[in-house]
Each structure stands twice: as C-alpha cells, then as structure tokens.
C-alpha cells in the first residue's frame, strides 16, 4: 500500500512538471513558416524550433491525427527517466510476456536473459527496439496495461489533448493516435532530460547479459548513427527518437547544434522510396538551411549609449543632472542572413523603475533593451549607468526625511503611538484627580 502511495505521489509530481513544461512551450502549438525553403510533401508533418530565437520556424499539418509510431517510445523512455531513474542499475529477468507479439526492431532478448533497466532504456531510445520497450514497461509497472495507463496519464497532464497510446512501442493499434503539435510538447520535454538525451544520442551502446558475451547495438536514428547511417549521418545532430510503422510512416525527432545555434526538429508521417527516406532527408535539409541562413550578428557594442535620462536629487551648475544609459556588453541578435543589422532592427528600451534618483553607481543595472526585426524579438541586452551620479546633500536629506515621514514604518508608529499616548494621558489624568482628592481629605481632617 505504501509503495502505491509513493508511486502515485511520484506520478503527480512528474505530471505537474510536464504541465509546466507544456505551458512554457505553448509556442510549440503555433503554426508557422518563415523559411524560404520548399519542403517535399512526402515529408509529412514537419516542425522546426529555434532555441536561440525562441520561436517556431516551421510547423505544418500540426493538428492532423496520425498513428504515434515510434514517437510512443519517447513517452516510454521519458517516464522511465523521470520516475525510475534510481532503478536503472537494477537487474531484470526477461519473461515470456515481455517478448509477445513483437515485429520490427529488436535487441534479440530471450526468456531467462538477465539485463539491467539501463540496458532496456538504451535499447528503447538508442536502438529503437520494440522488445526492449515492452520489457521496460513490464519491469517498471508490472504489466503493459499499467504502463500504458501511465503514458496516457502523462499525456493528459502535458496537455497532449489529441493523443492516446495503446502500447509502449508505437506498434500500429486501433485507438492509438497523436498529432504533431502534441508530440512537439513531448519532444521539448524529452530534450530537457539529460538521461534521455544521453541514451538517445549515443552512436551505439554495449550491453552484457548476465553470464553472456557483450553485444553492441547501433543507434537506429540515422542522423546520430556514425556507422551504418546510409548517408544521413549528421555530426551536429543528437537523437531523440527514430522509427517507422505502416500507418504512422517514418517518425524522426532530433536536435542539432552548430556554432552556438541550436534547433529542434520533429517529422511525422514521412514516406520513403528507393531514393530517399524523407524524414532523414528533410531533417538534414532543414538543419543545413538554418545553419547557413541564420546566425548571430553583432548589433551594438558594449558601452554604446542608447538613451539619456534625468536624475532626481542631483544638481550640477544649477541644473538637473542627466545620466547616459549604455549597453552593459556587446549585443548580438539572432537573425537570418538577409537582415541588415544597421537598418532592419528596432530597439525598445525599458527601465526597472519609473524614475532615476541619485546616488547612482557607474555600471549599475537600470533596465534593458529588446531588439526586434519587424515584429519578431531577435535579441536582448542590459542597460547600465554610464557614469557615477552623486546626490545633492540638501535635496537628498529632504527626500530621505519625506520618505521616512510618508513611509509605512512611521505611519504604523503614529497609528500605534497616538492611541497609546491618549490612553496614557487619560490614566495619568485619573491618577492626578485621585491624588488631588486624597490631598483635600487629608487637609480636612488634619
């Protein structure tokens, strides 16, 4: 009973985490296409996100229902990484139930073989193996049905409102469906999990079943596989998942980073022919394009003045002092190659307070500047004081006295002190009357 309560609590915490992730990544749901690039229709539904620009560059067929295919393994692996990471070195004995009804990719598990949960996790995320995913589900939750309930629980709390899973592998099944928008939320979450990314990005992994020889399994994701990648290998890419089914087509999710620029790509329902697998082909085409066309450009230099503002409580030569507000450091913007940083950018400055008052230390942070290309935010910088401003002693003292008299502490003091003073005076007056009466009586009888 205690274990069930702990597990339920863990599920709730993970669900809250996923829900927050969904809120933060709401941009993933927005349809977009700002790329000057023709995408083959055989690529299916395509999603491309720029971490640097913090926006979706491409999103097609975002809400069309599609069979999950291997995207289901993202959920399988993520649940294990979120809830069962402390058990990864635990030994698991492969049972007959774990090997039922599998087709497609396999890591050749056999009944009675003893492996670790980590082996099964890598087999699921790196190798894309169906027997590993099922064994992982049963080892963690006791049965496939129990684990699938966890998958759908997580999907619901991740705001994947058009997703339902029927198995942990992504095998085509009646009642199983998802959308590009929903899966994009899942991919964003997986990309933030270090354990998940280590497993899915490994070019290969070795596992040694208890009492047996070591076996090497290569990454099924052709972008991350450095050995049998059939020409699709991309040295900048890190894997999240790859696979295919008859109904779901080819699915690919991958991140890629080059020269500080980072992207996340998801492709679902892609086709293949004798010439190309269009999930891999399209992902490489997209990555090549954005790495060539987008990048960081220097817009302004550190120390460059943006605005000059009046400063209260400081007078120079009888006039109110003004303060130059400058950039704290060089400002770089993330734009495409056709952008002229001298002509096409718009700067919007803001301050952290409504007015500036002395004293001000040189270099102190006063606000910031947002840089736009059209209506798109492409960069941000900090505004700092360009010089030191000393206060006028008389003005500063008067201001301090005014702030004290109008401050909360003084007002509370007055509110408390005056009633106490009145009570004291009343008591003192009463005592004085009693003392006077006592004196008169003494005189009368003396």
C-alpha positions as CSV (number, residue, x, y, z in Angstrom):
1,X,0.0,0.0,0.0
2,X,2.8,2.3,0.9
3,X,4.6,1.7,-2.4
4,X,1.4,2.5,-4.3
5,X,1.1,5.8,-2.4
6,X,4.7,6.7,-3.2
7,X,4.3,5.8,-6.8
8,X,1.1,7.9,-7.1
9,X,2.8,10.9,-5.5
10,X,5.7,10.5,-7.9
11,X,3.3,10.4,-10.8
12,X,1.6,13.6,-9.6
13,X,5.0,15.4,-9.2
14,X,6.0,14.3,-12.7
15,X,2.7,15.4,-14.1
16,X,3.0,18.8,-12.6
17,X,6.4,19.1,-14.1
18,X,5.1,18.1,-17.5
19,X,2.2,20.5,-17.2
20,X,4.6,23.4,-16.5
21,X,6.6,22.3,-19.5
22,X,3.5,22.4,-21.7
23,X,2.7,25.9,-20.5
24,X,6.2,27.1,-21.2
25,X,6.3,25.5,-24.6
26,X,3.0,26.8,-25.8
27,X,4.9,28.2,-28.8
28,X,5.2,24.7,-30.0
29,X,1.5,24.7,-30.9
30,X,1.6,27.7,-33.1
31,X,1.6,27.1,-36.9
32,X,4.5,28.9,-38.6
33,X,6.5,29.0,-41.8
34,X,9.1,31.8,-42.1
35,X,11.6,29.6,-44.0
36,X,12.3,30.4,-47.6
37,X,12.6,26.7,-48.4
38,X,10.5,24.3,-50.3
39,X,9.6,21.1,-48.3
40,X,8.8,17.9,-50.1
41,X,5.2,16.9,-49.4
42,X,6.4,13.3,-48.8
43,X,8.0,14.7,-45.6
44,X,4.5,14.6,-43.9
45,X,4.1,16.9,-40.9
46,X,7.2,19.0,-40.1
47,X,8.1,21.0,-37.0
48,X,11.3,23.1,-36.6
49,X,12.0,25.2,-33.5
50,X,14.9,27.6,-32.8
51,X,16.1,27.7,-29.2
52,X,18.0,30.9,-29.9
53,X,15.1,32.8,-31.4
54,X,12.7,31.0,-29.1
55,X,10.2,30.5,-31.8
56,X,8.8,28.0,-34.3
57,X,10.3,28.5,-37.7
58,X,8.2,25.8,-39.4
59,X,5.1,23.9,-38.5
60,X,2.9,22.0,-41.0
61,X,-0.2,19.8,-40.5
62,X,0.1,20.5,-36.8
63,X,-3.3,19.1,-35.7
64,X,-3.8,16.3,-38.1
65,X,-4.3,12.9,-36.3
66,X,-1.7,10.3,-37.1
67,X,-0.5,7.0,-35.6
68,X,2.2,7.6,-33.0
69,X,4.7,5.1,-34.5
70,X,8.0,5.3,-32.6
71,X,7.0,8.6,-31.0
72,X,5.4,6.4,-28.4
73,X,8.9,5.3,-27.3
74,X,9.6,9.0,-26.4
75,X,6.9,8.8,-23.8
76,X,8.0,5.3,-22.7
77,X,11.6,6.5,-22.2
78,X,10.7,9.8,-20.6
79,X,8.5,8.1,-18.0
80,X,11.4,5.8,-17.1
81,X,13.9,8.7,-17.0
82,X,11.5,10.8,-14.8
83,X,10.2,8.2,-12.4
84,X,12.5,5.2,-12.4
85,X,16.0,6.7,-12.9
86,X,17.1,5.5,-9.4
87,X,16.4,1.9,-10.6
88,X,18.4,1.9,-13.8
89,X,21.1,-0.5,-12.5
90,X,18.5,-3.0,-11.3
91,X,18.7,-6.4,-12.9
92,X,15.7,-7.6,-14.8
93,X,15.0,-11.2,-15.9
94,X,13.3,-11.4,-19.3
95,X,10.0,-13.2,-19.3
96,X,7.8,-14.7,-22.0
97,X,5.3,-11.9,-21.6
98,X,7.9,-9.3,-22.4
99,X,8.6,-10.9,-25.8
100,X,5.0,-11.4,-27.0
101,X,3.8,-10.1,-30.3
102,X,6.9,-8.1,-31.4
103,X,7.8,-7.2,-35.0
104,X,10.3,-4.8,-36.3
105,X,13.5,-3.7,-34.5
106,X,14.7,-6.0,-31.7
107,X,17.7,-6.3,-29.5
108,X,17.2,-10.1,-29.5
109,X,16.2,-10.5,-25.9
110,X,15.5,-14.1,-24.8
111,X,13.5,-15.7,-22.0
112,X,15.7,-16.0,-18.9
113,X,18.2,-13.4,-20.0
114,X,19.2,-11.0,-17.2
115,X,19.9,-7.4,-18.1
116,X,19.6,-4.0,-16.4
117,X,16.9,-1.4,-16.8
118,X,19.6,0.8,-18.2
119,X,20.2,-1.7,-21.0
120,X,16.5,-1.8,-21.7
121,X,16.3,2.0,-21.7
122,X,19.2,2.3,-24.2
123,X,17.7,-0.5,-26.2
124,X,14.5,1.6,-26.4
125,X,15.9,5.0,-27.1
126,X,19.1,4.3,-28.9
127,X,18.3,1.1,-30.7
128,X,14.6,1.8,-31.1
129,X,13.9,-1.8,-30.2
130,X,10.4,-3.0,-29.5
131,X,11.2,-5.9,-27.3
132,X,13.3,-3.5,-25.1
133,X,10.4,-1.1,-24.8
134,X,7.9,-3.8,-23.7
135,X,10.3,-5.3,-21.3
136,X,11.0,-1.9,-19.8
137,X,7.3,-1.2,-19.4
138,X,6.6,-4.5,-17.6
139,X,9.7,-4.2,-15.4
140,X,8.7,-0.8,-14.2
141,X,4.9,-1.0,-13.9
142,X,4.2,-4.8,-13.6
143,X,2.2,-5.0,-16.9
144,X,1.9,-3.4,-20.3
145,X,-1.6,-2.1,-19.5
146,X,-0.5,-0.5,-16.3
147,X,2.4,1.3,-18.0
148,X,0.1,2.4,-20.9
149,X,-2.1,4.0,-18.2
150,X,0.9,5.9,-17.0
151,X,1.6,7.0,-20.6
152,X,-1.9,8.4,-21.1
153,X,-1.8,10.0,-17.6
154,X,1.4,11.9,-18.5
155,X,0.0,12.8,-22.0
156,X,-3.1,14.3,-20.4
157,X,-1.2,16.4,-17.9
158,X,1.2,17.5,-20.7
159,X,-1.8,19.0,-22.5
160,X,-1.5,16.5,-25.2
161,X,-5.2,16.7,-25.8
162,X,-5.3,14.8,-29.1
163,X,-3.1,11.8,-28.1
164,X,-3.9,8.3,-26.9
165,X,-1.4,5.4,-26.6
166,X,-2.2,1.7,-26.8
167,X,1.3,0.3,-26.2
168,X,4.8,1.4,-25.2
169,X,6.3,0.6,-28.6
170,X,4.3,2.6,-31.1
171,X,3.1,-0.5,-32.9
172,X,0.1,0.3,-35.0
173,X,-3.1,-0.3,-32.9
174,X,-6.7,0.7,-33.1
175,X,-7.4,3.6,-30.9
176,X,-3.8,4.9,-30.9
177,X,-3.3,8.4,-32.2
178,X,-1.5,11.7,-31.8
179,X,-0.7,14.9,-33.6
180,X,2.4,16.9,-34.5
181,X,1.5,19.6,-32.0
182,X,1.1,17.2,-29.2
183,X,4.3,15.3,-29.9
184,X,6.2,18.5,-30.1
185,X,5.3,19.2,-26.5
186,X,6.7,15.7,-25.6
187,X,9.8,16.2,-27.6
188,X,10.6,19.5,-25.9
189,X,10.3,17.8,-22.5
190,X,12.5,14.9,-23.5
191,X,15.1,17.3,-24.9
192,X,15.5,18.8,-21.4
193,X,16.1,15.4,-19.7
194,X,19.9,14.6,-19.5
195,X,19.4,10.9,-19.0
196,X,17.0,10.7,-22.0
197,X,19.4,12.7,-24.3
198,X,22.4,10.6,-23.3
199,X,20.6,7.4,-24.1
200,X,19.1,8.6,-27.4
201,X,22.2,10.4,-28.6
202,X,24.7,7.5,-28.2
203,X,26.0,6.3,-31.5
204,X,25.9,2.8,-30.1
205,X,25.9,1.0,-26.8
206,X,27.3,-2.2,-25.4
207,X,25.3,-4.4,-23.0
208,X,26.4,-7.6,-21.4
209,X,23.6,-10.0,-20.3
210,X,24.5,-11.8,-17.1
211,X,26.8,-14.8,-18.0
212,X,26.9,-13.9,-21.7
213,X,29.1,-12.1,-24.2
214,X,28.9,-8.4,-24.8
215,X,26.5,-7.2,-27.5
216,X,26.8,-3.9,-29.4
217,X,23.6,-2.2,-30.6
218,X,23.9,0.8,-33.0
219,X,21.6,3.8,-32.9
220,X,18.6,3.4,-35.1
221,X,18.5,7.2,-35.7
222,X,20.5,7.6,-38.9
223,X,21.4,11.2,-38.0
224,X,23.2,10.1,-34.9
225,X,24.5,6.7,-36.2
226,X,28.1,7.1,-37.3
227,X,28.5,3.6,-38.8
228,X,25.5,2.4,-40.9
229,X,23.8,5.8,-41.5
230,X,23.2,5.3,-45.2
231,X,24.5,8.8,-46.0
232,X,22.2,10.6,-43.5
233,X,24.7,11.0,-40.6
234,X,24.9,14.5,-39.2
235,X,27.7,15.3,-36.9
236,X,25.7,18.2,-35.4
237,X,22.6,16.2,-34.5
238,X,21.6,14.5,-31.3
239,X,19.0,11.8,-31.3
240,X,15.6,11.8,-29.5
241,X,13.9,9.0,-31.5
242,X,13.5,7.5,-34.9
243,X,11.4,4.7,-36.4
244,X,8.5,3.8,-38.7
245,X,5.3,1.8,-38.9
246,X,2.9,1.1,-41.8
247,X,0.2,3.5,-40.5
248,X,2.4,6.1,-38.8
249,X,5.0,6.3,-41.5
250,X,8.5,7.5,-40.7
251,X,9.0,9.5,-37.5
252,X,12.1,11.4,-36.6
253,X,12.9,13.8,-33.7
254,X,16.3,15.3,-33.3
255,X,18.1,18.3,-32.0
256,X,21.2,19.9,-33.7
257,X,23.7,22.5,-32.6
258,X,26.4,24.3,-34.5
259,X,28.4,27.4,-33.7
260,X,26.1,28.1,-30.7
261,X,22.9,27.9,-32.7
262,X,20.5,25.1,-31.6
263,X,17.4,23.7,-33.2
264,X,14.8,21.0,-32.5
265,X,13.2,19.1,-35.5
266,X,10.2,16.8,-35.5
267,X,8.9,15.0,-38.6
268,X,5.9,12.6,-38.5
269,X,4.2,10.6,-41.2
270,X,7.1,10.8,-43.7
271,X,7.3,8.5,-46.7
272,X,10.2,6.6,-48.2
273,X,11.1,5.3,-51.7
274,X,14.0,3.7,-53.5
275,X,15.9,7.1,-53.4
276,X,15.2,8.7,-50.0
277,X,13.8,8.2,-46.5
278,X,12.1,11.7,-46.4
279,X,12.2,12.0,-42.6
280,X,16.1,12.0,-42.6
281,X,16.4,13.8,-45.9
282,X,14.1,16.6,-44.8
283,X,15.7,17.0,-41.3
284,X,19.2,17.3,-42.8
285,X,17.9,19.8,-45.4
286,X,16.3,21.9,-42.7
287,X,19.4,21.8,-40.5
288,X,21.7,22.7,-43.4
289,X,19.4,25.6,-44.4
290,X,19.1,27.2,-40.9
291,X,22.8,26.8,-40.1
292,X,23.6,28.6,-43.4
293,X,20.9,31.2,-43.2
294,X,20.5,32.0,-39.5
295,X,23.1,33.1,-37.0
296,X,24.3,35.7,-34.5
297,X,25.2,39.1,-35.7
298,X,26.7,41.9,-33.6
299,X,24.2,44.7,-33.5
300,X,25.8,47.1,-31.0
301,X,28.9,47.4,-28.9
302,X,29.2,47.3,-25.1
303,X,29.3,50.9,-23.7
304,X,27.4,52.4,-26.5
305,X,24.8,55.0,-25.3
306,X,21.2,54.3,-26.1
307,X,19.3,57.0,-24.1
308,X,20.0,59.8,-21.7
309,X,17.7,60.3,-18.7
310,X,17.2,63.0,-16.0
311,X,18.3,62.1,-12.5
312,X,16.5,63.4,-9.4
313,X,18.3,64.6,-6.2
314,X,21.3,65.7,-8.1
315,X,22.1,69.2,-9.4
316,X,25.0,70.4,-11.4
317,X,25.6,74.1,-12.2
318,X,22.0,74.7,-11.1
319,X,20.5,72.3,-13.5
320,X,19.1,68.8,-13.1
321,X,21.7,66.1,-13.9
322,X,21.3,63.7,-16.8
323,X,22.6,60.2,-17.0
324,X,23.8,58.3,-20.1
325,X,22.3,54.8,-20.2
326,X,24.7,52.4,-22.1
327,X,24.8,48.8,-23.1
328,X,26.4,46.6,-20.5
329,X,28.1,44.4,-23.1
330,X,28.2,43.7,-26.9
331,X,24.7,42.9,-28.1
332,X,24.2,40.0,-30.6
333,X,21.0,39.3,-32.4
334,X,19.8,36.0,-33.9
335,X,18.7,36.8,-37.5
336,X,18.7,35.4,-41.0
337,X,21.4,36.2,-43.4
338,X,19.4,38.8,-45.4
339,X,18.9,41.1,-42.3
340,X,20.8,44.4,-42.3
341,X,21.5,45.0,-38.6
342,X,22.0,48.7,-39.3
343,X,18.7,49.3,-41.0
344,X,16.3,46.5,-40.2
345,X,16.4,46.4,-36.4
346,X,14.2,48.3,-33.9
347,X,15.3,49.0,-30.3
348,X,12.8,49.2,-27.5
349,X,14.3,50.4,-24.1
350,X,12.8,50.0,-20.7
351,X,13.7,50.8,-17.1
352,X,13.2,48.8,-13.9
353,X,11.9,51.9,-12.1
354,X,9.8,54.8,-13.2
355,X,12.4,57.5,-12.4
356,X,16.1,57.7,-11.5
357,X,17.4,59.2,-8.3
358,X,20.9,59.8,-7.1
359,X,23.1,58.3,-5.9
360,X,23.8,56.0,-8.9
361,X,26.9,53.8,-9.2
362,X,28.6,53.5,-12.6
363,X,27.7,50.2,-14.1
364,X,24.6,49.6,-12.0
365,X,21.8,47.8,-14.0
366,X,18.9,50.2,-14.8
367,X,16.9,48.3,-17.3
368,X,17.2,46.6,-20.7
369,X,16.7,46.8,-24.4
370,X,14.6,44.5,-26.6
371,X,15.7,44.2,-30.3
372,X,13.1,43.5,-33.0
373,X,13.3,42.6,-36.6
374,X,9.9,43.5,-37.8
375,X,7.6,42.1,-35.1
376,X,10.0,39.3,-34.1
377,X,12.1,39.6,-31.0
378,X,15.7,38.7,-32.0
379,X,17.8,39.9,-29.1
380,X,18.0,41.4,-25.6
381,X,20.6,43.4,-23.7
382,X,21.0,45.2,-20.4
383,X,21.1,48.9,-19.8
384,X,23.6,50.2,-17.2
385,X,24.6,53.6,-15.8
386,X,27.4,55.1,-18.0
387,X,28.8,57.2,-15.1
388,X,28.5,57.8,-11.4
389,X,26.0,60.3,-10.2
390,X,26.4,61.8,-6.7
391,X,23.4,63.3,-4.8
392,X,22.9,66.9,-3.8
393,X,23.3,66.7,0.0
394,X,20.4,69.1,0.8
395,X,18.0,67.5,-1.7
396,X,19.0,64.0,-0.6
397,X,18.4,64.8,3.1
398,X,15.0,66.4,2.4
399,X,14.0,63.4,0.3
400,X,15.1,61.0,2.9
401,X,13.0,62.8,5.6
402,X,10.0,62.9,3.3
403,X,10.3,59.2,2.6
404,X,10.6,58.5,6.3
405,X,7.6,60.6,7.2
406,X,5.4,59.1,4.4
407,X,6.8,55.6,4.9
408,X,4.9,52.6,6.2
409,X,7.1,52.3,9.4
410,X,6.4,55.9,10.5
411,X,2.7,55.7,9.7
412,X,2.4,52.4,11.7
413,X,4.3,54.0,14.5
414,X,1.9,57.0,14.5
415,X,-1.2,54.8,14.4
416,X,0.1,52.8,17.3
417,X,1.7,55.6,19.3
418,X,-1.2,58.1,19.3
419,X,-3.8,55.7,20.9
420,X,-1.3,54.6,23.5
421,X,-0.4,58.3,24.2
422,X,-4.1,59.1,24.7
423,X,-4.6,56.1,27.0
424,X,-1.6,57.2,29.0
425,X,-2.8,60.7,29.3
426,X,-6.3,59.6,30.4
427,X,-4.8,57.3,33.0
428,X,-2.4,60.0,34.2
429,X,-5.2,62.5,34.5
430,X,-7.3,60.0,36.5
431,X,-4.4,59.4,38.8
432,X,-3.9,63.1,39.3
433,X,-7.6,63.5,40.2
434,X,-7.3,60.8,42.8
435,X,-4.2,62.3,44.2
436,X,-5.9,65.7,44.5
437,X,-8.9,64.3,46.2
438,X,-6.7,62.4,48.7
439,X,-4.8,65.7,49.5
440,X,-8.0,67.6,50.2
441,X,-9.3,64.9,52.5
442,X,-6.0,64.9,54.4
443,X,-6.2,68.7,54.9
444,X,-9.9,68.4,56.1
445,X,-9.1,66.0,58.9
446,X,-5.7,67.4,59.9
